[in-house]
Amino acid sequence: MLHERVLVSMDEDKGERRSEGGILIPSTVQIAHRLAWARVVVIGPSVRAVSVGDRVLFDPEDRAEVEVRNKAYVLLRERDLHAVADENLPGGQTGLYL
């Protein structure tokens, strides 16, 4: 990995979703400009805000896909990340930080 690059593995697509009102939304429906979650696999030497294993939020439109050993990954710049999920907060709570 070079510079501020981050290699992530996309979270599995859940397929169908339910709205807050209980309406079933099929996986074929496309929502305009929806951000996606991924898990950090490798980071470059200049990356400061994330570490391997973090879940990150990014715009799937700004991605470069790469295949390594028959598995698809996404290559991003650190500046293209919108949020990092913090799964280790005290009291078992979860949160996000930017």
C-alpha positions in Angstrom: 0.0 0.0 0.0 1.2 3.5 -0.8 0.8 6.8 1.0 -2.7 7.5 2.3 -4.4 4.6 0.6 -6.9 2.3 2.4 -7.9 -1.1 1.1 -11.4 -2.2 2.3 -13.6 -5.2 2.0 -17.2 -4.4 1.3 -19.9 -5.4 3.8 -22.2 -8.1 2.5 -25.3 -6.7 0.8 -28.3 -7.4 2.9 -30.7 -7.5 0.0 -34.1 -6.5 1.0 -34.6 -3.7 3.6 -37.5 -2.5 5.7 -38.4 1.2 6.1 -39.2 2.7 9.5 -42.9 2.4 8.6 -42.5 -1.4 7.9 -42.6 -1.2 4.1 -40.5 -3.9 2.4 -37.9 -2.4 0.0 -36.6 -4.9 -2.5 -32.8 -5.1 -3.2 -33.4 -4.0 -6.8 -34.5 -0.5 -5.8 -31.7 1.9 -6.1 -31.6 4.8 -3.6 -30.0 8.0 -4.9 -26.4 8.5 -3.5 -26.4 6.0 -0.6 -23.1 5.7 1.3 -21.7 2.2 2.0 -19.9 0.4 4.9 -16.7 -1.6 4.5 -14.1 -3.2 6.7 -10.4 -1.9 6.5 -8.1 -4.7 5.4 -4.8 -2.9 4.8 -3.6 0.7 5.3 -0.7 2.7 3.8 2.1 4.2 5.9 0.7 7.7 5.9 -2.8 6.8 7.1 -3.6 8.3 10.5 -7.3 8.2 11.3 -8.1 4.5 10.8 -6.5 1.2 11.5 -6.9 -2.4 10.2 -10.3 -3.9 11.2 -12.2 -0.6 11.5 -15.6 -0.2 9.8 -15.6 2.9 7.5 -18.3 4.8 5.6 -17.6 5.9 2.1 -19.2 6.9 -1.2 -19.4 3.9 -3.5 -19.3 6.2 -6.5 -15.7 7.3 -5.7 -14.1 3.9 -5.6 -11.5 1.9 -7.5 -12.1 -1.9 -7.3 -9.2 -4.4 -7.3 -9.2 -8.2 -7.2 -6.7 -10.0 -5.0 -6.6 -13.8 -4.9 -10.2 -14.0 -6.4 -11.6 -11.6 -3.8 -12.9 -8.1 -4.7 -11.6 -5.1 -2.6 -12.1 -1.4 -2.9 -9.1 1.0 -2.9 -9.7 4.4 -1.3 -7.8 7.5 -0.2 -8.1 8.3 3.5 -9.7 11.7 2.7 -12.5 9.9 0.9 -13.8 8.3 4.1 -16.8 9.9 5.7 -16.9 8.2 9.1 -15.4 5.4 11.2 -17.5 3.2 13.4 -16.2 2.8 16.9 -17.3 -0.6 18.2 -15.4 -0.4 21.5 -17.1 2.3 23.5 -17.5 1.9 27.3 -20.8 0.4 28.4 -21.2 -1.7 25.2 -22.5 1.4 23.3 -21.5 2.0 19.7 -20.9 5.2 17.9 -19.4 7.0 15.0 -16.6 9.6 14.8 -15.5 11.7 11.8 
